[in-house]
Amino acid sequence: MNLVDYSRPSAKHRKVATSFRDTSLKDILVLACSLLKQVLAKPLNLQDQDQQSLVMQVLKLVLSCLSFDFLGSSADESADDLCTVQIPTTWRTIFLEPETLDLFFNSYHSLPPLLSQLALSCLVQFASTRRSLFSSPERAKYLGNLIKGVKRILENPQGLSDPGNYHEFCRFLARLKTNYQLGELVLVKEYAEVIGLIANFTITSLQHWEFAPNSVHYLLTLWQRMVASVPFVKSAEPHLLDTYAPEITKAFITSRLESVAIVVRDNLEDPLDDTATVFQQLEQLCTVSRCEYEKTCTLLVQLFDQNAQNYQKLLHSASGLAIDMAIQEGRLAWLIYLVGTVVGGRLTYTSTDEHDAMDGELSCRVFQLISLMDTRLPRRTNEKIELAVLWFLDQFRKTYVGDQLQRTSKVVRPKNDVSRVPEKAWKIVKVYARMSEVLGITDDNHVLETFMTKIVTNLKYWGRCEPVISRTLQFLNDLSVGYILLKKLVKIDAVKFMLKNHTREHFPFLGISDTYSVSDFRCRTTFYTALTRLLMVDLGEDEDEFENFMLPLTVSFETVLQIFNNNFKQEEVKRMLIGLARDLRGIAFALNTKTSYTMLFDWMYPAYLPVLQRAIERWYGEPACTTPILKLLAELMQNRSQRLNFDVSSPNGILLFREASKMICTYGNQILSLGSLSKDQIYPMKLKGISICYSALKSALCGNYVSFGVFKLYGDNHFDNVLQAFVKMLLSVSHSDLLQYRKLSQSYYPLLECLTQDHMSFITNLEPPVLLYVLTSLSEGLTTLDTVVSSSCCTSLDYMVTYLFKHIAKEGKKPLRCREAMQAGQRLLHFMQQNPDVLQQMMSVLMNTIVFEDCRNQWSVSRPLLGLILLNEKYFSELRASLINSQPLPKQEVLAQCFRNLMEGVEQNLSVKNRDRFTQNLSVFRRDVAEALRSDGHTELCSLDMMS
């Protein structure tokens, strides 16, 4: 009952499951609890497999009852910390009985780990019960019973040595704060004692970092939410978090530093290597760390100074062991991560000017360490420290750079300062007070200079380390978003250097040698996107400046042309083209004005676009080469911000489309020569490229920068060729693959929508088998759960039905000037007459969706449905009769009235006003039918052609 049944509509299954919930589920829960009580009342012989199996199945039954999908929402289990169990109101008496919770707490204490774990899982669900089930006094009493159970477990912690019990108990603690407010918790009688026990338990868990590391997430979630709630507590009762939160933070810090030596000496898996988990834990810790921040800051300053001094000693020691250096670098990496975390915590917790000054003290030390580390490049490098530094810089950027500068204060100029900095420049944020004394960093402009110097240093010396390069470029990309920051960045010498020297000689990651993986080239797109944004700030219409910026790419393309013409070093030219395609895609993405885009197009055409087509023709079977080129093409076709609206005297729109047509046709013809491919090869080798081609073609058709009638007028076949290529590629793809691969379906169906909107003459000229294939794909797309796809299918169907309806309405008139259009309409009408089941099937699908499914795009469904009804009134009558006759006699008249109301006031036309009226009627119809069928979970509407 609680599993999705794909053999029937989800709404129908939901009705059955709801009926089961209302009539049977409570009795099952009562029975299971009664059985568990009987079992525990007698001495258990757990050596007896039958008894053990019985207890296990009873606990699993209770857990299944409590885990039932009560609302039909199919909640994502990955969102575990957000889950609330929507217990029905009729179960309230069970939950109000203290014996219910006692039963499961007693089960935990009396059963072995394999079974006690299930008891804790049940308690997790009990702790997640929705708040609205109880009144305020009842909720307080229920919470008190939960807290008593927690206290009992922590006072007798032997069972928590089992990893399963430990994990479920951590989940249990996290759920307490998820469903109960801190103001309610502090009013519980045992709160003061229990919060101390939980704190000690958390500290012990953090100190034993190697034991069940995945469970720490729940403990940190508990403390994060507790501390975040402090400003909202109105109770006079002490919450004691100012006592325990600093201890939790201290335990996390010290345990991570102590773990480094064990990891290095015993060659264990380093927690720092799992950056996703590290980031998650640090983001939770940032809120906790800001509670009683003075204590945390003092501890971090002490530890940082101590470890930095030890590191310097090892650097200057000739006899320093490599293992000692590895330990010290690991500790420094953790400390940098932690400083970045507490600085970032300023955004999540109430801060004062004194806290900002403390941030300055800590940040000052990290910036000093960055300078020390960079002076030793490239002789000594440490990837973990570099990644930690980038984390810190990003946290500092979010907190103190740009729009975050809110509070400023006057800082006294040091007596020995002889700089020419004007007095107003000393009006700085509190965080810079200490930094200005030690480092001369007085405001965010100086910080941006430090940022850019670090970025250039990393790009120069870390070219062979993809994680560092990727994170550095992401940091650069984040900096380049926002006009205010861009205006400041372009004044920095490091940025000017990058704009003039973006070559492999200065930035080795732009190299193409075999030592670099082709997959690592992806980061080049990010690099050139950020770089082009910086260029655009002061570019204006300066074509010479743009040409100078493009000079390294010009040299590379000229080299490619020379190698192509001389027919040697093919592998080198392929890698060079992959890099160029990724570079140009980044540049094209950042050019959002007509002037700048025109500069890029004039640079690429006619000199270099044909080179990319030759590459597609030569290496069509190598996705590593074709995918970047096709993605570049798709980006060039995007008319973002109307950047492709060229001047009326410019042929650029048509020229661009012609080149795109050649490339798509070349790829489509070549890719079909690969023949059949295995299941694991078909997407990367074929379908991915086809989906990108469809995206590019869709952008061209909907971009409104090409007059497609010109091609036929002047005998140019590029438009016809690309449409034929579209058909050939489509026929090579199965219907199942169209829907199975999301990127393919989300490019094909919007493209089909464009074709049916503006190019119905092409659709009507398709051969009958091809048209049947297209219509079948539409019919199958209507049933998909992807709203983007189903909405596109509805829109495409609406355009086709409207075209056919208008043709039938004009059929008797037949004016000579519209002879060609009439012939096209006649072909479509003839096809539909030969295949009447096509539209009937789609009408049946849409009606099933409206009546039985959870229709999320009702407006989109309503638009084609009216046209289908008007074109197939007889079949609609049969469907209506089928549904009405399938119901009990008392409901038949109700349903008949629903259908009469559906068509009330609807005329025999497809005007906008008439469509809107039908859409309104359909909304009421859906509601009324749902009420009429609410008590029946067995009705299903089937199209007549499917009954056989």
N, C-alpha and C positions, 0 to 999 in steps of 0.2 A: 504493500500500500504506500510505502514511503519512497519507492523508487520510481524514476521516470519510465513510463511505458510508451515506447516509440511506435507501438502498433496502433495507437489511437490518438486522437487530438488531445492536446495537453489540457484543454478546458474540460473535456469529458472525464479524463483521468482525475482532474482536480475535484470534480463533483463527487466522484465515487469515493475518493480519499476523504473528502470533507464529511460525507455521510458516515463513513467508517469511524472517523474521529468523534462524531457526535453520538453515535449509537453504541460503540463497542470499546473504544480505546480506554476510557476511564475504568471500565470493569476489568480490563486486562491488567491495568496498573494496580488496582486494588488486589486482584488475585495474586499478582507477582509479589507484592509487598507482604501479603498474608502468608504465602509459601515461605518467603525469606524469614519471616518472624518465627514460623513453626520450625524451620531448620535450625535456627540459632538457639531455640529454646531447649534443644537437646544437645548432649555432648557429641561433638563432631569427630568422626574418624576420617581424617583427611588422607589416610593411606588407602582408604576405600575409593577407588576410581569412580564408582557410581555416585557416591555422595559428593565428591569434588565436582563431578560433571554437573550434578543437579544444581549446586550452588552457583556454578559459573553460568549455566543457562538462565537461571532466575535473575541474576544480576544483569546479564545481557538483555533480558526481556525488559527489565525496568529501564535500562539505558536507552533501549529502542523506543520505549514509550515517551521518555523525556526528550528524546532527540527527534521526535516526529516533526514533520514540516507543517506546523499548525496553520500557517497562513497561506501556504502554497507559494512562498516566495523563493524557494530553492536557494537559500542563502549560501554564499560561497564559503566553504569551510576554511579557506585560507585566511579569511578575515576573522580569525578565532577570537581576538581580543575585543571585537565589537559586538559579539553575539549576545542577543537577549532571547530567552526562551519564552514564547508567547503562550503560556499556559492558559487553557480555557477557564472561564470564570466558574464553570461548574465543578472544577477540581479544587476550588478554594478551600473547602473544609479539610481535604487531605493535607494540604500544605500548612494549615493553621495548627494541626495537631503536633505538639512537640515530639511525640513518639516517632513520627515519620523521619525527622532528621536524626534522632537518636538511633534509630534502626540502622542507618547507613554508617554513622560514626562507630557504632558498636561492631558492625560488620568489618570495618577497616581494622579495628584493633584486634579482632579475634580470628581473622583469616590470614592465610599465608600470602606472600606478595602477589602471586599470579591472580588471586581473587580480590585481595584488598585494593589492587589497582582499579578494578572495575567499580568497587564501592566508591572510591575517590572520584572516578569519572561521573558517577551518578550525582555525587555531591557538587561537582562543578556545574551540572545542569540545575540543581536546586539553587545554587548561589546565583544563577543567571536568570532566575524567574523574574518576569516583568514586574516593575514596581507597582503598576496600577492594579495588580491583583489584590493588593491589601489596602486597608485604610492606614493612616499614619501611625496610630498606636499598634496595629497589627504588624505593620512593617518593622517597627522598632523591636517588637518582641521576636519576630522571625530573625532579624539581623542579630539580636542578642544570642539566640540559639546557635546561629552559625559561628559567631565569635567564640562562644563557649567550646564548640567543637574544635576550632582552630587552636585554642589554648590547650586543650587536652592533647591534641596531636603534637604540639611543640614541646609540651612538658614530657612527653614520652616519644622521643624522636627516633626510636630504633627502626621503625618501619621505613623511614625516609632514606635509609641506606640503600634501598632498592631503587635503581634508576627509574623504573616505571612509576613507582609510588611518588618519588621525588618530583618527576615531571608533572604528574597530575595534581600534586599539591601546589606546585608553583602556578599552574593554571587556575586552581581554585582561589588562590590569593589574589591573582590579577582580576578575576571575575568579581570579587568583592567590591573593588573600587570602580569597576565598570558599571555596576548596577546600584551602587549606594554612594551618596555624597559624603564628603569628609565631615560636614556638619552633623550628619546622622551617626557616623562612626564614633565621633568623640563623645557622644552622649551615652554610648554603651558602657555599662558598669565596669567591665573588664578591659576597656580600651587601653588605659595606661600600661597595664601589665602585658597585654597582647601585643601592642605596638613595639614594646621592648623585645619581646620574644621574636617577633617577625624581623626586627632589625638585626638581632644576633644571628638568626637563621640566614638572613641575606648576607651578612658579613662572612659567615662561615662558608656559604656557597661561593662567594666571590673569591675567597682565599683558596678554595679547592677548585680552581678554574678548569682543571682537566676533567672533572666529574660532571657529566651531563651538561656540556656547554650550551646546548640548544634550549635549556630550560631557563637560563639566566634572563633571557628576553622577557619572560613573564614577571620576574621579580623587579626588573628595571621598569617595566610598564607600571607596576603597582606604585613604585616610589615616584615615578615621573608624574603620574596623575594625582597622587597625594599632594606633592609639592605644588603642582600647578593650581590646585584648588585652594591653597592657603589664603589668597587675597579675597576669596568669596565666602569664607567661614564667618558666620555672624555669632556663633555660640561663644559663650564666655569660658567654656571648658578648654583647657590647654590641649593643643594638638600634638605637642612634643616633637614636631618635625624639625624645629630648629636645633634640637638635641641630636636627633638620629640621622637626619639627612647628611650633615657633614661627615658622620662616621661611615655612612654608605659610600660617599664619594671617596673618602680616604681609603677604604678597603678596596675599592675598584682600582684606584691609582697604584697603591702599594702592591696589590696582588699581580697586576700586569707587569710592573717593573721586576718583581721577583720571579715571574715566570720566564723571563728572557734567559737567565743563566741555565735554568733546567732545560729549556728548549734547545739551546745551543750545545750544551755539554752532552745531553742524551740523544741529540739528533732527532728530536720529536717534530711533529707537524707544527709549524709556527702559526699561531692565531692571526698574526699580521698578514699572512698570505691570503686569508679569507676576508678580503676588503669589504664585501657586502655585509657580513656579520659585524665587522668592526664598525662600519659606518652606522649600522642600525643601533648598536649598543651606545655609541657615542651620542647619537641624536637623542636617545632617551636620557643619557646621563647629563646632558647640557642643562636641562631644567633642574635636576636634583642638585647639581653643582653650584647653582646660583643662590641656594638657600644657605644663609650664614656664609656668604661668599668670602668674607675676610679669612676664615679658617682655611678654606680650600686654597685661596690665593697664597697665603703664607706657606702652606705645605708645598705647593707647586714651585714657588720661588726657591725654597730651600732645596728641594730635590733637583731642580733644573741647574742651580748653581753648582751643586755638588757633582752632578754627572757631567756637566760641561767642563769643569776643572779636571776631572778624571780623564775625560776624552782628550783634552789638550796635553795632559801629561803623557798619555799613550802616544800621541802624535809626535812628541819630541823625544820619546824614549827609543833608543836604538834596540833595546832588548824586549820590546813589547810583543807579547804573543798574539797571534792572529785570533785565537779564541777569545782573549780578553777584549780585543778590539771589536769583535763581532757582538759580544755581550753589551759593551758600552754603546755601540751604535744602535742596537735593538732598544735599549732603554731610552736613548735620545729620541728615537722614532716614536715610541709611546708617549713621551713627554710632549713632543710637538703636537701629536694628535690631541692630547688632553688639553693643551693650551688653546688650540683652535676650538675645541669643544666648549670650554668655559667662556671664551670670547663670544662664540656664536650663541651661547645661552642668554646673552643680553636681550635678544629679541623675544625670548619666551618667558621672561621673568622681570618683575619690577626692579629697576636699577636706579642707582643714585650717581651723582658726580664722583663720589669716592670709589664706587665700583668701576666707573670708567677709568679713573686713575690707576686702579689695580690692573685693569686690562692693559693699560699702557706699560706697566711694570713687566708684565708677562710677555707682551708682544715685543718689547724692546729686546728681551733675551733671545727670542726666536729670530728676529731680524739680524742680531749679531751673529748667531750661529749660522744663518744662511750665508752671510759674508765670509765667515771662516771656511765653510764647506766649499763655496764657489772658488776661493783662492787656491784650493788644492786640486781643482779639476785641471786636466783629466787624469791626474796621477791616482787619486783615490776617489772612488764613487761608492754610493750605497743607495740602491733602488728604494729600499723601504723608507729611508730618511727623506728622499726626494718626494715620494708619494705623500708622506706625512706633511712635508712643507707645503705642498700644493693644497692639501686639505686645510691647513692653517690659513694660507693666503685667501682661499675662497671664503672661509668663515669670516675673516677680517674684512674682506670686500663687502660681504652681505651686511655686516654690522656697522662699519664705520666709513665706507667710501660712497661718495655720490649722495643720493637722496637721504641716506641715513644720518647725515650731519644735521642734527637738530639743535643740540645744546652746545653753546660755545661759551668760553670764559676767557678772561684776560690773564695772560701769563707774563710774569715779570721777566724782562730781558736779562739774561745773565750779564754780570758786570764785565766779564772778559770778552763779551761778544762784540766783534768789530765788523760784522757782516753788514751789507747794505740792505738787508731786508727791512722794508718800511714797517713802521710801528703797527699798522693795521694788520700786517701779516701774522702778528703774534696773537691775534684774536683767534684762538684755536679751540678745537674740541678737547675736553679734559683728557681724553686718552693720549693726546700728543704731548702732554706736559713733560712726562719723563722722557719720551722718545725725542723730544726736541733738545733736551739737555745732553743725551748720550749719543744720539745718532744724527741730530740735525734735521730730523723729520718733523716739520712743523704743521703740516696740513695734508689733506688728501692728495694734493698735487705731487708732493714729495713721495707719498706712498705709491701713487701710480707710476712714478719714475722707478721706484724699487721693484714694483710688479713687472714692469716691462723689461728692466734689466735682467730679472730672474728668468723671464720667458725666453729672452734672446739667448741667455746662457744655456738653458736647458735644450733649446733647439739646436744649439751649436755643439754641445758635448754629449747629448744623450740620444743621438740619432739612431743608435742600434737597439734602443730599449723602447719597445712599443708602448708598454703601460705608462711610462713617464711622458713620452711624447704625446700620447693620446690625451692624458689628463692635463698636460700643459696647454695643448691646443683648445681643449674644452674651456679651460680657464680664460684663455685669450678670447675665445668666442663669447663667453659670458660678459667679459669687459666691453666688448665691441657693440653690445646691445644697449641703446640709449643715447640720445643725441648729446646730452650734457657731458657724459663721460667721453664720448668721441671727440668733442671739441677740445677737451683737456688732453686727451691722448695724442692727438696729432702734433702737439707742440713739443712732445718728448723726443729727445735725440734717438733713443732706441727704436722708436716707431719710424722715424725718418730713415734710419738705417735699414729697417726691414723692408720698407716700401721701395728702396733703391737697390737692395741686394738680396732678393729672395731667390738665390741660386744654390745649387748643391755644394758649391765651394764654401759657402758660409753656413748653410743649414744642411748637413749631410742626410737628413731624413728625406730630402727631395731627390736623392740619388736613385739610380735604377739598377745598380749592380746586383749580382745573384745573391749577395749577402742579405738583401732585403726581401722579405716575403711580399708577394703581390698583394696579399690581403692587408698588409700594413699601409698600402698606398691610400687606403680609405681616409686616413687622417688628413691627407693633403686637401681634400674638399673643405674640411673645417678650417684649415689654415688660410686658404684663399678666400673663403667667405668673410672671415674676420678682417683679412688684409684689405679686401675690396671695400668693405664698409669704412675702413679708415681712409682709403683713397678717396672715397666719394665725398668726404666732408668738405674739401676745398677744391674738388675737381672742376665743378661747373661745366663749361663747354671747352675746356682746354684739351684739345685732341693730342697735342704734343706730349703733355703730361701722361695721358693714357697710353700713348705709344711707347713712352719710356718705361712705364710700368709693365707693359706687355713684352718688353724686349727679351727677357729670358725665355719666354714661351715662343717668341718668334724664332729665336736661334734654334730651339729644340725642334720646331716644326720644319725649319729649313733643313736641319740635319736628317729628319725623317724623310723628307722629299728626296734628298740626295741618296740616302740608303735605298729607298724604294726604287729609284731609277737605276741604281747600280746592282740591285738584286743580291746584296750580301748582308750579313749580320742581322738576319731576320728576327732572331730572339731578342736582340737588343732593341730593335725598332718597335717590337711588340710591347715590351715593357715601357718604353718611352711613351708610346701612344696611350697606354693605360694610365700612366701618370698625368699626361696632358689632358686626357678626358676628365679625370677627377679634378684637376686644377681648374679647368674651364667651367665645370659644373659649379664649383664653389664661387667663381667669379660671376657667372650668370645668375646664380641665386641671389647675390647681393645687389645686382643692378636693377633697381625698381623704378627708374625714370626712363622716359623715351629717349632723351639725349644720350644717357650713358649706355643704354642697350644698343642704340644705333651705332655707337662707337665700336662696341664689341662685334656686332654683326658685320660692319664694314671691315673689321680686322680679319674676321673668319672667312668672309665670302668675297671673291670666289677662290681665294688662294688655298684655304685649309679644310673647308668642309668636304671637298671631294676626297681628301686623304683619309678621312674617317670612313667614308663609304668604301674605299679600297680595303681598309682594314677589316670591315665587316665581311666583305666578299672573301677575303683571304682566310680569316680566322673565325668563321661563323660557328664552328664547332667547339670553340673555347670560350665558355661563359666568362672567364676571368678577363677576357678582352672585350667581348661584345656587350656585356652588361654595363660597364662604365660609359661606353660610347652611346648606347641606347638611352641611358639615364641622362646623359648630357643633352641628347636630342629632345627628350621629354621636357627637360628644364627650359631649353630654348623656345619650345612651343608654348610655354605658359605665358599668357597675357596678363601677368600679375600687375596690378596698379595701372593698367592700360598702357604698359610700356611698349607694346607692339603696335600701337595705333600710329603708324608712320604718316608722314605728310602725304597729302593727296597726290603730289607729283612723284612719290616714291614707289617703286615696284617691289620694295623689300619684302612685304608680306607674301606676295606671290612667289618671289624667289626663294624665300625660306621654306614655303610649303613644297615647292618643287624638289628642293634638296631633301626634305623629310620624306617625301614620296619615294624618291630614289632609294633612300636608305632602308625604309620599311619594306619596299618591294624586294630589294636585294636580300635582306635578312629573311623575309618570308619565303622566298623561292629557295634559298639555300638551306634553311633549317628543315624544310620538308624532305630534303634529300637524305636526311639522317636515318630515315626509316623508323622501325619500331624501336622503342627504348624501354628499359626495365623500369619498374615502379620507382626505384630510388633515384633513377637518372632523369626521369621525364620532366620533373619540375626544373632542376638547375640547368639542364641541357636545352630545354625547349620552352616549357610553359612560362618560365620567368621572363624570357625574352619577348614572348608573345604578349604577355601582360603589359610590359613596358611600351611595346609598339602601340597597343591599344590605348594606353594612357596618352601617349604623344598624339595620336590621331584624334582622340577625343578633345584634347586641348586645342588642336588646330580647328576642328569643326565648330567648337563653341567659343573660340577666341574672338570672333567678330573682326578679324583683321584681313580676311581673304574673301573676295567675291568669287565664289566657286562657279557661278554662271559664266565667268570669263573664259574658263578652260574649254568648255564646249563651243563657245562662240568663236574662238580662234583656233579650234582644232588641236588643242593641247590635251594629251591623254594622261597627264600625270594624276589627275583626280580619279579618273576611271581606273587607272592601274592600281592605285593604293586601295581603292575599294575592292578590287578583285583580289588583291593580296590579303585583305581582311577576311574575305570569304574563304580563301584557300586555307589560311591558318585556322579559321574557325572550324572548318570541316575536319581538320586533323585532330581536333580535341573532342573527347567524349563528353556527354552531358554530365556525367558524374564528376569528371575532372573540373568542369566549369564551376561547380558548386563546392567541390572539396577544397580547392585552393583559393583562399580568401582574396589574395591580391589579384588573382586572375578574374574572379567574379566581380570584384569591385572596380575593375577596369573595363571589362566587357559590357556589363549591363548599363553603366552610364554612357558608354560609347553608342550602344544600341539606342538609348534614349535620344541622343543627338541626331542619329540617323533617321529615326521615326519622326522627329520634330521638323527637320528641315530638308530631308532628302527621301521622301516617300517614293519618289519616282524610281530611285535605286532599289528600294525594298520591293516594289511591285514588279520590277524587271527580273527579280531573282527567279531561278529555275524552281519549279514546284518542290523538289526534294530539299533544296536549300531553304526555301521559305518555310517548309514544314519543320526543318531543323531549328530555325530561328524561333518559330512560334512555340515549339516544344520546349526550348530553353526558357522562354518567357513563362510558360505554364509551370515549369519546375521551379523557376526562381520565385514565383509568387508564394510558394510554401516555405521558403527558407526563413530561418530565425533572424537572419541579418537584415535589419530594418533598411539599411542603405540599399541593399540589393532588391528587396521586395518593393520598396518605394519606386526604384528605377523601373522595375518590371511593370508596376501599375501605370506609371507615366507613359512608358512606351506603348503599352496596350491601349491606353486612352487615346494617344495620337493615332494609332492604327484604326481603332473603332470609329473615331471622329471622322477620319478620312473616308472610311467606307460609308458611313452614314450620310455624309455630305454628297458623296458620289451618287448614292441611291436617290437622294432628294433632287439632284439635278438631272437624273438620267433621262427624264422625259423631255427636257429642254434642248440639250445637245447643241449649243451654239458652235459655229464653225471655228471661232477663234480659240476654243478650248479643246479641240479635237484630240490633241496629244494627251492632255490631262485626262480626258474621258476614257481614252484607250487604256491608260495606266490604271484608272479606277476599275475599269471593266475587267482587267486581268486579275486584280485582287478579288473582285466580287466573284468571278468565275472560280477562283481557287477556293474561296470559302464555301461556295455552293457544292464543290466537289468534295470538300472536307468539312462538313458541318460540325463534326464532333470537336473540332479544335476550339472554336469559341464557346461551345457548350461546356466543354471540360473546364475552361477558364472561368466561366460563370459559376460553375459548381464549386470550384476551388474558392472563389471569392465569397460565395454565400456561406460555405463551411467556415471560412475565416471569420466572417461577421457574426455568425450564430454561435459557434462553438469555441473559437480560439480567443486567446488574449491578444486582441487586435491593437497593436501599438501605433499603427499608421492608418487609422480609420478614414481620415480625409483622403489620403492617397487611394485607398481601396474604393472609396465611393465614386471617384471620378470615372473610371472605366466601367464600373458596374451599371451605371445608368445606360450608357451606350449599348452594352451587351443585352440589357433587358429590352431596349427598344428594337434591337436587331433580331432578337430571338424571343419574342413574346410568347410563342407557343411553348417553347422549352421552359421558360420561366414559370408558366402556368403549371407544367408538369412537376417541376421542382417544388413549387408551392404546395401542390396537392400531395406530393410524396411526404413532405414534412408534416402537414396537417393530419393526414390519415394515419401516420405512425404514432400519433398521440392518443391517450385515452379520450373517450367521448367528451368529458367535461371540459377538456382543454382545447378541443378542436375549434370551437367557435372563438375562443380567445385568440388563438393563433391566426385564424382567418381574419379577425379584425385587425391584428397587427399588420398583416400583409396589405389590407385595404388602406390602412393609415400610411403605409410606406409610400404608396403611389398617389396619395391624396394631394391634389394641387399640382402634380407633375405633368407637364405637357409633353407632346410628341416632338421635342426638339432638344438640341444640345447647347442652347444658349447658356451663358454664364449664370444668369439669373435662375434658369431652370435647374442647372446643376447644383447651385447653392441650396435651392429648395429641397432637392433630393438628398443632399448631404445632411441637412437638418433632420429630415424625416428618418434617414437611416440611423442617426444617433438615437432618436427616440425608439425606433424599431428594435435596435439591438438591446436597449435597456428593457423594453417590454417583453421581448422574447426570453431574455435571461430570467426574468421573474416568473414567466409562465412555465419554463422548463426546470426551474430551480430544484424541484424535488425529484426530478428524473435524471439519473446518471447514465441511462442506457440508450438515449436517442442519438442517432447519427445520420446526417444528411449525405446521401450518396448521389452522384450523377448517374443518370440512367445508363450511360454507356459503360460505367464501371460496375454495375450490378452483376453483369455476367462474369 
